[in-house]
Amino acid sequence: GSFRFARNPKKRSEAKRSRRAPSFIVMVLVLCIGDLHVPSRVASLPAKFRSLLVPGKIQHVLCTGDLCDRETYDYLRAICHDVVVVKGARDDESAASRPERIVTVVGDFKIGLTHGHQLIPWGDVDALAHCAREMCVDILVT
C-alpha cells in the first residue's frame, strides 16, 4: 500500500492568509516641522513652502517647537486638525503650557517628539537613543 500524509489544515490556512495582499492601503501624510522662528527670525514661511500646505492634504503635523508665536500655530491648525507641538527654546508665552516631550501614535508607530535642546550633548546619537528608550517610542523626532 501507499501512505498519504494529510496536511495540517491550520498551517495551510495561515499560509494562505500570509500571502494575501492587504485589503486596503492607507496613505498618511505627516509633516514634521520645527524651528520656524516666525516672526523673530523670518517674517513668515516661504511662499513656495506655504503653497505645499494645502488644507486636507496632511493628516498629522508634528512640530518640535520654536513656532515662536500663536499665529503660526493657528496657521498649522488651519491646514490640519491633528497638530502636536512641544515647547521649544524660543517660544513665546502662548507655548507655556506645551509639554517638553510628548508621545503620539500615527498608524502602527509610536512617535516621540521633543525640541532636543534638553538633550546633552546636543545631537549626540547615544543621548537620542536614550531619550527614545525612555519615551518607549519607535521613532524620535527632535
Backbone as JSON, one array per atom type, in Angstrom:
{
  "sequence": "GSFRFARNPKKRSEAKRSRRAPSFIVMVLVLCIGDLHVPSRVASLPAKFRSLLVPGKIQHVLCTGDLCDRETYDYLRAICHDVVVVKGARDDESAASRPERIVTVVGDFKIGLTHGHQLIPWGDVDALAHCAREMCVDILVT",
  "N": [[0.8, -1.17, 0.0], [0.15, 2.33, -0.16], [1.13, 5.31, 1.47], [-0.42, 8.28, 2.58], [0.22, 11.48, 3.56], [-1.56, 13.61, 5.52], [-2.11, 17.07, 5.17], [-1.64, 19.67, 7.49], [-4.47, 21.42, 8.18], [-4.71, 23.86, 9.51], [-2.18, 25.12, 9.33], [-2.1, 25.44, 6.56], [-4.18, 27.27, 6.04], [-3.19, 29.43, 7.41], [-0.92, 29.98, 5.92], [-2.08, 30.74, 3.5], [-3.35, 33.1, 4.3], [-1.14, 34.7, 4.94], [0.0, 35.17, 2.48], [-1.79, 36.73, 1.17], [-2.61, 39.89, -0.19], [-2.93, 43.02, 1.51], [-6.24, 44.17, 2.22], [-6.73, 46.84, 1.89], [-4.84, 49.84, 1.52], [-3.68, 52.44, 3.41], [-2.67, 55.64, 2.92], [-0.76, 57.95, 4.64], [-0.03, 61.25, 5.3], [2.46, 62.92, 6.93], [3.57, 65.82, 8.39], [6.57, 66.87, 9.55], [7.96, 69.3, 11.44], [9.78, 72.17, 12.57], [11.48, 74.68, 14.58], [10.74, 77.14, 13.34], [10.73, 79.85, 13.93], [9.12, 82.16, 13.51], [7.71, 85.24, 14.17], [10.3, 86.05, 14.78], [12.81, 85.53, 13.51], [12.27, 85.28, 10.82], [9.86, 86.79, 8.63], [7.62, 85.34, 7.73], [6.51, 82.04, 6.72], [8.22, 80.68, 3.86], [6.88, 81.44, 0.62], [6.8, 79.44, -1.4], [6.92, 77.13, 0.12], [4.61, 77.4, 1.71], [2.71, 77.11, -0.3], [2.62, 74.38, -0.65], [1.3, 73.48, 1.53], [-1.58, 72.48, 1.73], [-4.9, 72.68, 2.86], [-6.41, 69.79, 4.3], [-4.82, 67.96, 2.97], [-2.67, 67.03, 4.46], [-2.41, 64.74, 7.11], [-1.37, 64.67, 9.71], [0.43, 66.89, 11.79], [3.54, 67.28, 13.16], [5.32, 69.04, 15.4], [8.37, 70.32, 16.48], [8.64, 72.49, 18.12], [9.54, 75.97, 18.79], [7.9, 77.6, 17.24], [7.27, 80.11, 17.85], [5.2, 82.07, 17.86], [1.63, 82.56, 18.4], [0.11, 82.84, 16.08], [1.41, 81.38, 14.07], [1.04, 78.78, 14.98], [-1.77, 78.69, 14.79], [-2.0, 78.88, 12.02], [-0.92, 76.39, 11.21], [-2.88, 74.73, 12.35], [-4.99, 75.4, 10.71], [-4.42, 74.09, 8.35], [-4.41, 71.44, 9.06], [-6.14, 69.25, 11.21], [-5.0, 67.7, 13.23], [-2.59, 68.59, 15.12], [0.4, 68.36, 16.74], [2.41, 69.69, 19.16], [5.45, 70.52, 20.76], [7.12, 72.31, 23.39], [9.48, 74.74, 22.49], [12.81, 76.15, 22.62], [12.69, 78.89, 22.19], [10.06, 79.74, 22.15], [7.12, 81.84, 22.57], [5.07, 83.22, 25.27], [2.61, 82.0, 24.74], [3.11, 79.36, 24.41], [3.59, 78.29, 26.85], [2.17, 76.29, 28.23], [2.65, 74.01, 26.81], [3.99, 70.68, 26.51], [7.36, 69.49, 27.2], [8.13, 67.1, 26.13], [6.43, 64.65, 24.2], [4.37, 61.84, 23.38], [2.98, 60.45, 20.55], [0.68, 58.67, 18.44], [0.85, 57.39, 15.22], [-0.67, 55.64, 12.85], [0.71, 52.49, 13.06], [2.84, 53.27, 14.56], [4.61, 54.5, 17.36], [5.42, 57.7, 18.13], [7.87, 59.81, 19.34], [8.24, 63.12, 20.44], [10.26, 65.91, 20.78], [11.9, 69.01, 21.5], [14.67, 69.01, 21.66], [16.73, 70.57, 22.63], [17.15, 70.0, 25.23], [18.61, 67.72, 25.4], [21.71, 66.44, 26.2], [25.01, 65.57, 25.32], [24.23, 67.91, 22.74], [22.58, 66.69, 19.91], [23.85, 64.24, 20.05], [24.16, 60.86, 19.27], [23.9, 58.69, 21.08], [22.63, 59.95, 23.24], [20.23, 60.63, 22.02], [19.22, 58.07, 21.41], [18.92, 57.09, 24.0], [16.93, 58.82, 24.95], [14.81, 58.07, 23.23], [14.42, 55.44, 24.12], [13.64, 55.94, 26.78], [11.22, 57.2, 26.32], [9.86, 55.17, 25.16], [9.43, 54.75, 22.32], [8.94, 54.22, 18.77], [9.87, 55.89, 16.83], [11.81, 58.81, 17.0], [11.52, 62.25, 17.02], [13.29, 65.17, 16.79]],
  "CA": [[0.0, 0.0, 0.0], [0.8, 3.64, -0.16], [0.77, 6.18, 2.6], [-0.61, 9.7, 2.28], [0.29, 12.32, 4.75], [-2.52, 14.72, 5.46], [-1.57, 18.38, 5.52], [-2.29, 20.33, 8.62], [-5.32, 22.46, 7.6], [-4.47, 25.14, 10.17], [-0.99, 25.72, 8.72], [-2.42, 25.8, 5.18], [-4.97, 28.5, 6.04], [-2.29, 30.52, 7.84], [-0.05, 30.28, 4.79], [-2.88, 31.49, 2.54], [-3.55, 34.45, 4.83], [0.11, 35.47, 4.92], [0.31, 35.52, 1.09], [-2.78, 37.68, 0.66], [-2.31, 41.32, -0.11], [-3.88, 43.7, 2.39], [-7.45, 44.54, 1.5], [-6.62, 48.26, 1.56], [-3.64, 50.52, 2.0], [-3.99, 53.82, 3.75], [-1.51, 56.52, 2.86], [-0.85, 59.01, 5.63], [1.0, 62.26, 5.11], [2.82, 63.53, 8.21], [4.51, 66.92, 8.27], [7.42, 67.09, 10.72], [8.47, 70.65, 11.24], [10.21, 72.81, 13.81], [12.4, 75.81, 14.49], [10.28, 78.09, 12.33], [11.16, 81.17, 14.4], [8.3, 83.22, 12.93], [8.34, 86.24, 13.3], [11.54, 86.57, 15.36], [13.93, 85.46, 12.57], [11.73, 85.49, 9.47], [8.52, 87.4, 8.7], [6.61, 84.29, 7.54], [7.02, 80.87, 5.99], [8.42, 80.98, 2.44], [5.68, 81.27, -0.2], [6.84, 78.14, -2.08], [6.59, 76.11, 1.12], [3.18, 77.59, 2.05], [1.87, 76.6, -1.4], [2.52, 72.93, -0.49], [0.49, 73.19, 2.72], [-2.98, 72.58, 1.33], [-5.8, 72.1, 3.87], [-6.98, 68.47, 4.0], [-3.83, 67.07, 2.33], [-1.81, 66.5, 5.51], [-3.21, 64.15, 8.19], [-0.76, 64.93, 11.02], [1.56, 67.81, 11.86], [4.35, 67.1, 14.35], [6.19, 70.21, 15.46], [9.35, 70.24, 17.56], [8.72, 73.75, 18.84], [10.07, 77.22, 18.23], [6.99, 78.3, 16.33], [7.54, 81.45, 18.37], [4.0, 82.88, 18.11], [0.34, 81.87, 18.31], [-0.39, 82.9, 14.7], [1.99, 80.27, 13.3], [0.31, 77.59, 15.42], [-3.11, 78.76, 14.19], [-1.84, 78.57, 10.6], [-0.79, 74.93, 11.1], [-4.2, 74.16, 12.65], [-5.87, 75.65, 9.56], [-4.15, 73.12, 7.29], [-4.56, 70.07, 9.57], [-6.79, 69.25, 12.53], [-4.18, 67.0, 14.22], [-1.3, 69.26, 15.27], [1.05, 68.05, 18.02], [3.53, 70.63, 19.29], [6.13, 70.6, 22.04], [7.72, 73.61, 23.67], [10.84, 74.95, 22.02], [13.66, 77.01, 23.45], [12.43, 80.3, 21.92], [8.62, 80.01, 22.01], [6.6, 82.91, 23.43], [4.24, 82.8, 26.41], [1.47, 81.18, 24.31], [3.56, 77.96, 24.44], [3.97, 77.94, 28.23], [1.51, 75.06, 28.68], [3.05, 72.86, 25.97], [4.96, 69.8, 27.17], [8.69, 69.42, 26.59], [8.14, 65.83, 25.39], [5.11, 64.04, 24.05], [4.31, 60.64, 22.54], [1.75, 60.37, 19.77], [0.61, 57.46, 17.62], [0.44, 57.54, 13.83], [-0.74, 54.27, 12.33], [1.26, 51.5, 13.99], [4.07, 53.79, 15.13], [4.66, 55.44, 18.48], [6.39, 58.73, 17.76], [8.25, 60.72, 20.4], [8.52, 64.45, 19.94], [10.9, 66.82, 21.72], [12.67, 70.03, 20.77], [16.03, 68.49, 21.58], [17.73, 71.41, 23.32], [17.33, 69.43, 26.56], [19.48, 66.54, 25.29], [23.12, 66.81, 26.32], [25.4, 66.62, 24.4], [23.26, 68.21, 21.7], [22.76, 65.93, 18.67], [24.59, 63.01, 20.3], [23.37, 59.68, 18.9], [23.6, 57.93, 22.29], [21.63, 60.71, 24.01], [18.96, 60.49, 21.29], [18.77, 56.69, 21.61], [18.47, 57.01, 25.4], [15.65, 59.53, 25.01], [13.82, 57.22, 22.57], [14.12, 54.32, 25.03], [12.88, 56.48, 27.9], [9.86, 57.52, 25.87], [9.3, 53.91, 24.6], [8.89, 55.09, 21.01], [9.53, 53.61, 17.58], [10.5, 56.98, 16.1], [12.03, 60.01, 17.8], [11.68, 63.45, 16.2], [13.81, 66.3, 17.59]],
  "C": [[0.85, 1.25, 0.0], [0.29, 4.45, 1.02], [0.6, 7.6, 2.09], [-0.54, 10.46, 3.59], [-0.67, 13.49, 4.58], [-1.81, 16.01, 5.87], [-2.34, 18.93, 6.7], [-3.13, 21.49, 8.08], [-5.08, 23.84, 8.25], [-3.28, 25.85, 9.53], [-1.3, 26.19, 7.3], [-3.21, 27.11, 5.15], [-4.12, 29.68, 6.49], [-1.39, 30.94, 6.69], [-0.81, 31.09, 3.75], [-3.05, 32.93, 3.01], [-2.29, 35.29, 4.7], [0.49, 35.89, 3.5], [-0.65, 36.55, 0.54], [-2.28, 39.11, 0.8], [-3.32, 41.95, 0.84], [-5.08, 44.17, 1.58], [-7.47, 46.02, 1.15], [-5.33, 48.82, 2.14], [-4.02, 51.97, 2.24], [-2.7, 54.62, 3.73], [-1.75, 57.66, 3.83], [0.3, 59.98, 5.4], [1.21, 62.98, 6.44], [3.85, 64.61, 7.92], [5.26, 67.06, 9.59], [8.15, 68.4, 10.49], [8.91, 71.21, 12.58], [11.17, 73.94, 13.54], [12.02, 76.8, 13.39], [10.71, 79.51, 12.65], [10.45, 82.31, 13.68], [7.65, 83.98, 14.08], [9.69, 86.72, 13.8], [12.73, 86.54, 14.4], [13.51, 85.66, 11.12], [10.31, 86.02, 9.62], [7.42, 86.34, 8.58], [7.27, 83.1, 6.86], [7.22, 81.24, 4.53], [7.18, 80.62, 1.61], [5.65, 79.91, -0.9], [6.47, 77.01, -1.12], [5.11, 76.2, 1.49], [2.28, 77.02, 0.96], [1.71, 75.09, -1.33], [1.56, 72.54, 0.64], [-0.98, 73.43, 2.43], [-3.86, 71.96, 2.4], [-6.4, 70.77, 3.39], [-5.99, 67.5, 3.39], [-2.99, 66.34, 3.37], [-2.68, 65.98, 6.65], [-2.68, 64.47, 9.58], [0.36, 65.96, 10.85], [2.24, 67.58, 13.2], [5.38, 68.22, 14.37], [7.08, 70.16, 16.69], [9.58, 71.59, 18.24], [9.38, 74.87, 18.08], [9.22, 77.72, 17.07], [7.12, 79.79, 16.59], [6.3, 82.34, 18.53], [2.73, 82.06, 17.87], [-0.18, 81.83, 16.86], [0.15, 81.75, 13.85], [1.32, 78.95, 13.69], [-1.08, 77.56, 14.79], [-3.06, 78.45, 12.7], [-1.73, 77.06, 10.39], [-2.12, 74.24, 11.37], [-5.17, 74.36, 11.48], [-5.63, 74.64, 8.44], [-4.37, 71.68, 7.73], [-5.17, 70.11, 10.96], [-5.94, 68.58, 13.61], [-2.78, 67.6, 14.26], [-0.77, 68.96, 16.67], [2.31, 68.89, 18.1], [4.12, 70.51, 20.68], [6.76, 71.99, 22.18], [9.15, 73.65, 23.16], [11.59, 75.89, 22.95], [13.31, 78.49, 23.31], [10.95, 80.63, 21.75], [8.17, 81.11, 22.96], [5.69, 82.34, 24.5], [3.03, 81.96, 26.0], [1.82, 79.69, 24.35], [3.86, 77.47, 25.85], [3.37, 76.62, 28.7], [1.88, 73.83, 27.86], [4.06, 72.0, 26.71], [6.32, 69.88, 26.47], [8.87, 68.16, 25.76], [6.71, 65.33, 25.29], [5.24, 62.81, 23.15], [2.95, 60.65, 21.85], [1.81, 59.11, 18.91], [0.11, 57.83, 16.23], [0.49, 56.15, 13.21], [-0.27, 53.29, 13.39], [2.51, 51.99, 14.73], [3.84, 54.72, 16.3], [5.78, 56.42, 18.18], [6.61, 59.65, 18.95], [8.67, 62.04, 19.8], [9.13, 65.29, 21.05], [11.7, 67.83, 20.92], [14.12, 69.61, 20.64], [17.06, 69.33, 22.29], [18.02, 70.89, 24.73], [18.32, 68.27, 26.56], [20.94, 66.97, 25.26], [23.96, 65.54, 26.12], [24.42, 66.71, 23.23], [23.57, 67.43, 20.43], [23.49, 64.61, 18.83], [23.68, 61.79, 20.06], [22.99, 58.85, 20.13], [22.55, 58.63, 23.14], [20.25, 60.59, 23.35], [18.38, 59.08, 21.49], [18.24, 56.5, 23.03], [17.11, 57.68, 25.57], [14.54, 58.69, 24.38], [13.43, 56.03, 23.45], [13.29, 54.79, 26.21], [11.43, 56.73, 27.53], [9.14, 56.29, 25.3], [8.66, 54.15, 23.24], [9.63, 54.35, 19.9], [10.34, 54.64, 16.8], [10.66, 58.16, 17.03], [12.28, 61.17, 16.84], [12.14, 64.57, 17.12], [14.1, 67.47, 16.68]]
}
